[in-house]
Amino acid sequence: MKRTIRFFVCAVLFVALTGLKILSPASAAAVRDTILPVLDRDDDFSEIRALLPAEEKEPVGTLNRTVSPLEQTNSFLESLHHDYFSELPTSKLPNPTPTPEPDPRLQAAETAKAVFLERQSEFSGYDLPENVSYELLPLPFETVSPVALCTSSGFGFRMHPIDDVVKFHYGTDFAADAGAEILAFADGTVLAAGEDEGYGNYVMLDHGDGFVTLYGHCSTLLVKEGETVEMGQPIALVGASGHVTGPHLHFELIHNGVYLNPEFYLTA
């Protein structure tokens, strides 16, 4: 019976002192100092003393002060935050995905496409040839401009300079001096190197994945069919052979038999 009473008293004192400690630490310390001597004099309550909340000591050199409820709340929240994130697995911690840097070449290609479509709007009444696409395809290889980028006649519908009628131009003409080097657009193999009535002296390169380039109106060819070439390698010289009005390079880009606009991929 005495043991039951002792622990009942212990529970009441523990709850009372704990609540008082939260509301007023200074008052709790005073009550504790009053109760403990009484408990020490009674053997029946000696066990109770050990169960009471321990007195917290201020660090040496600090001033005694009352901790405000706001400070207690902040301390509780900080400990809760620390305990949560210290137990959280590293894989569960927030790991924001960095925003990828935009590809300047793709941005330039998109701009070139927008300019081209605006320029072609005056020919909206004409039917696009079935073997032509205005799509901007990603190229699976590195490229270089075959000559300096000085367009004299672009890809698409135009007034033909000789026939004086609107015709579709399947490549881009780049103005260049006669005898200037023409470079391979990308690594590849020489598909054909010969002479044609319209193209004059021409070279065709196979770059793989269905991509082919053609270089027309050359004066001199520097490669032969079947040869392997590297990007930027001279393959011919600029001329005025074939159906032309002056020296320039006629350049075509073809994918699986469909003509693409080279200007999308040849940006400064």
C-alpha positions as CSV (number, residue, x, y, z in Angstrom):
1,M,0.0,0.0,0.0
2,K,2.8,2.4,0.9
3,R,4.6,1.6,-2.3
4,T,1.4,2.5,-4.3
5,I,1.1,5.8,-2.5
6,R,4.8,6.6,-3.0
7,F,4.5,6.1,-6.8
8,F,1.2,8.0,-7.0
9,V,2.9,10.9,-5.2
10,C,5.9,10.6,-7.5
11,A,3.7,10.8,-10.6
12,V,1.8,13.8,-9.3
13,L,5.1,15.6,-8.4
14,F,6.7,14.7,-11.7
15,V,3.8,16.1,-13.8
16,A,3.5,19.2,-11.6
17,L,7.2,20.0,-11.7
18,T,7.5,19.3,-15.5
19,G,4.5,21.6,-16.3
20,L,5.9,24.3,-14.0
21,K,9.3,24.0,-15.5
22,I,7.8,24.7,-19.0
23,L,5.8,27.7,-17.8
24,S,8.3,29.1,-15.3
25,P,11.7,27.5,-15.0
26,A,12.7,29.8,-12.1
27,S,9.6,28.8,-10.1
28,A,10.2,25.2,-10.8
29,A,13.7,25.4,-9.4
30,A,12.4,27.1,-6.2
31,V,9.7,24.4,-5.6
32,R,12.2,21.7,-6.2
33,D,14.6,23.1,-3.7
34,T,11.7,23.1,-1.1
35,I,10.5,19.6,-1.8
36,L,13.8,17.7,-2.1
37,P,14.9,18.3,1.6
38,V,11.5,17.0,2.8
39,L,11.8,13.9,0.7
40,D,15.3,13.2,1.8
41,R,14.2,13.0,5.4
42,D,11.7,10.2,4.7
43,D,13.0,6.8,3.7
44,D,9.6,6.0,2.1
45,F,10.1,8.8,-0.4
46,S,13.8,8.3,-1.1
47,E,12.9,6.5,-4.3
48,I,10.7,9.3,-5.4
49,R,13.5,11.8,-5.3
50,A,15.5,9.8,-7.9
51,L,12.5,9.8,-10.3
52,L,11.9,13.6,-10.3
53,P,13.1,15.6,-13.3
54,A,16.8,16.5,-13.0
55,E,17.8,20.1,-12.4
56,E,19.3,21.7,-15.5
57,K,22.5,23.6,-14.9
58,E,23.4,26.8,-16.6
59,P,26.8,26.7,-18.3
60,V,29.5,28.3,-16.3
61,G,29.8,32.0,-17.1
62,T,26.2,32.4,-18.4
63,L,23.6,34.6,-16.7
64,N,20.4,33.0,-15.2
65,R,17.4,34.1,-17.2
66,T,13.9,32.9,-17.9
67,V,13.4,31.2,-21.2
68,S,10.4,32.6,-23.0
69,P,7.7,30.4,-24.5
70,L,8.7,31.6,-28.0
71,E,12.3,30.5,-27.5
72,Q,11.1,27.1,-26.2
73,T,8.9,26.7,-29.3
74,N,11.8,27.6,-31.6
75,S,14.1,25.2,-29.8
76,F,11.5,22.4,-30.2
77,L,11.1,23.1,-33.9
78,E,14.8,23.2,-34.5
79,S,15.3,19.8,-32.8
80,L,12.4,18.3,-34.7
81,H,13.8,19.6,-38.0
82,H,17.3,18.2,-37.1
83,D,16.0,14.8,-36.0
84,Y,13.9,14.5,-39.2
85,F,16.6,15.3,-41.7
86,S,19.3,13.4,-39.8
87,E,17.2,10.2,-40.0
88,L,16.1,10.8,-43.6
89,P,18.1,8.6,-46.2
90,T,20.4,10.6,-48.4
91,S,18.5,9.3,-51.5
92,K,15.2,10.9,-50.1
93,L,16.7,14.4,-49.6
94,P,15.6,17.0,-52.2
95,N,17.9,17.0,-55.2
96,P,16.7,19.5,-57.8
97,T,17.6,18.8,-61.4
98,P,19.8,21.5,-62.8
99,T,18.3,23.4,-65.8
100,P,20.2,22.3,-68.9
101,E,21.9,25.1,-70.8
102,P,20.2,25.8,-74.2
103,D,22.2,24.7,-77.2
104,P,23.2,27.8,-79.1
105,R,23.4,25.9,-82.4
106,L,19.8,24.7,-82.0
107,Q,18.6,28.2,-81.1
108,A,20.4,29.6,-84.3
109,A,18.8,26.8,-86.4
110,E,15.3,27.6,-85.0
111,T,15.9,31.3,-85.8
112,A,17.0,30.4,-89.3
113,K,13.9,28.3,-89.8
114,A,11.6,31.1,-88.7
115,V,13.3,33.6,-91.1
116,F,13.0,31.0,-93.9
117,L,9.3,30.4,-93.4
118,E,8.6,34.1,-93.3
119,R,10.5,34.5,-96.6
120,Q,8.6,31.7,-98.2
121,S,5.2,33.0,-97.2
122,E,4.8,34.8,-100.5
123,F,4.8,31.5,-102.3
124,S,2.0,30.0,-100.2
125,G,0.0,29.3,-103.3
126,Y,2.5,26.8,-104.6
127,D,2.5,23.1,-103.7
128,L,5.6,21.8,-101.9
129,P,7.3,19.0,-103.8
130,E,6.7,15.6,-102.2
131,N,10.5,15.0,-101.8
132,V,11.0,18.2,-99.8
133,S,10.7,18.8,-96.0
134,Y,10.9,22.0,-94.0
135,E,11.5,19.9,-90.9
136,L,14.5,20.7,-88.7
137,L,16.2,17.3,-88.0
138,P,19.0,16.8,-85.5
139,L,22.2,15.8,-87.2
140,P,24.0,12.8,-85.7
141,F,27.5,14.1,-86.5
142,E,29.7,17.2,-86.3
143,T,29.6,19.6,-89.3
144,V,31.4,22.5,-90.9
145,S,30.4,25.1,-93.6
146,P,31.7,23.9,-97.0
147,V,32.5,27.6,-97.9
148,A,32.1,31.0,-96.4
149,L,28.5,31.7,-95.6
150,C,27.5,34.2,-98.2
151,T,24.1,33.2,-99.6
152,S,23.3,34.3,-103.1
153,S,20.2,32.2,-103.6
154,G,18.4,30.3,-100.9
155,F,16.6,27.0,-100.6
156,G,12.9,26.9,-101.5
157,F,10.7,28.6,-104.1
158,R,12.3,31.4,-106.0
159,M,12.3,33.2,-109.4
160,H,14.7,31.2,-111.5
161,P,17.6,33.6,-112.5
162,I,17.8,32.1,-116.1
163,D,14.3,30.7,-116.8
164,D,12.5,33.7,-115.3
165,V,9.8,31.6,-113.7
166,V,9.1,30.5,-110.2
167,K,10.8,27.1,-109.5
168,F,11.8,25.2,-106.4
169,H,15.5,25.5,-105.5
170,Y,16.6,22.2,-103.9
171,G,19.8,23.6,-102.4
172,T,21.5,26.8,-101.3
173,D,23.8,28.8,-103.5
174,F,26.9,30.4,-101.8
175,A,28.7,33.1,-103.6
176,A,32.5,32.4,-103.6
177,D,35.5,33.2,-105.7
178,A,36.5,30.8,-108.5
179,G,39.2,28.4,-107.3
180,A,38.2,28.6,-103.6
181,E,38.3,25.3,-101.7
182,I,35.1,23.4,-101.0
183,L,35.2,21.5,-97.7
184,A,33.4,18.3,-96.7
185,F,30.4,19.1,-94.6
186,A,31.0,16.1,-92.4
187,D,32.9,12.8,-92.2
188,G,31.8,10.5,-95.0
189,T,32.4,8.5,-98.1
190,V,32.4,9.8,-101.7
191,L,29.2,8.4,-103.3
192,A,29.8,10.0,-106.7
193,A,32.2,12.4,-108.3
194,G,31.5,13.4,-111.9
195,E,29.9,15.7,-114.4
196,D,26.2,16.6,-115.0
197,E,24.6,19.0,-117.5
198,G,22.8,21.0,-114.7
199,Y,25.2,20.6,-111.8
200,G,28.3,20.7,-113.8
201,N,31.2,19.1,-112.0
202,Y,29.8,17.7,-108.7
203,V,30.6,15.6,-105.7
204,M,28.2,13.6,-103.5
205,L,29.1,12.4,-100.0
206,D,27.4,9.8,-97.9
207,H,27.5,10.7,-94.1
208,G,25.6,7.7,-92.8
209,D,22.2,7.5,-91.2
210,G,20.6,8.4,-94.5
211,F,22.3,11.8,-94.8
212,V,23.9,12.8,-98.2
213,T,25.3,16.1,-99.3
214,L,25.9,17.4,-102.9
215,Y,28.4,20.0,-104.1
216,G,27.7,21.4,-107.6
217,H,29.2,23.7,-110.2
218,C,32.8,22.9,-109.2
219,S,35.8,23.7,-111.4
220,T,38.0,20.9,-110.2
221,L,37.3,17.7,-108.2
222,L,39.8,16.6,-105.6
223,V,38.3,13.3,-104.6
224,K,37.1,10.1,-106.3
225,E,34.2,7.8,-105.8
226,G,34.7,5.4,-102.9
227,E,37.2,7.5,-101.0
228,T,36.8,8.2,-97.3
229,V,36.9,11.9,-96.3
230,E,37.0,13.8,-93.1
231,M,34.9,16.8,-92.0
232,G,36.6,20.0,-93.3
233,Q,38.7,18.2,-95.9
234,P,39.0,19.9,-99.3
235,I,37.0,17.9,-101.8
236,A,36.7,20.3,-104.8
237,L,37.2,23.9,-106.0
238,V,34.6,26.5,-106.7
239,G,33.7,27.0,-110.3
240,A,31.0,27.9,-112.8
241,S,30.4,24.6,-114.6
242,G,26.9,23.5,-115.6
243,H,23.8,25.7,-115.8
244,V,24.9,28.8,-114.0
245,T,25.4,32.6,-114.4
246,G,28.7,32.8,-112.4
247,P,31.0,31.0,-110.0
248,H,29.4,29.8,-106.8
249,L,28.8,26.6,-104.8
250,H,25.4,24.9,-105.0
251,F,25.0,22.8,-101.8
252,E,22.3,20.3,-101.1
253,L,21.4,18.3,-97.9
254,I,19.4,15.1,-98.4
255,H,18.0,12.7,-95.8
256,N,16.6,9.3,-97.1
257,G,15.8,10.9,-100.4
258,V,14.1,14.0,-98.9
259,Y,15.7,17.4,-99.5
260,L,16.3,19.5,-96.3
261,N,17.1,23.2,-96.0
262,P,20.9,23.4,-95.5
263,E,20.6,26.9,-94.1
264,F,19.1,25.5,-90.9
265,Y,22.4,23.8,-90.2
266,L,24.9,26.4,-91.6
267,T,24.6,29.3,-89.1
268,A,27.4,31.7,-88.1
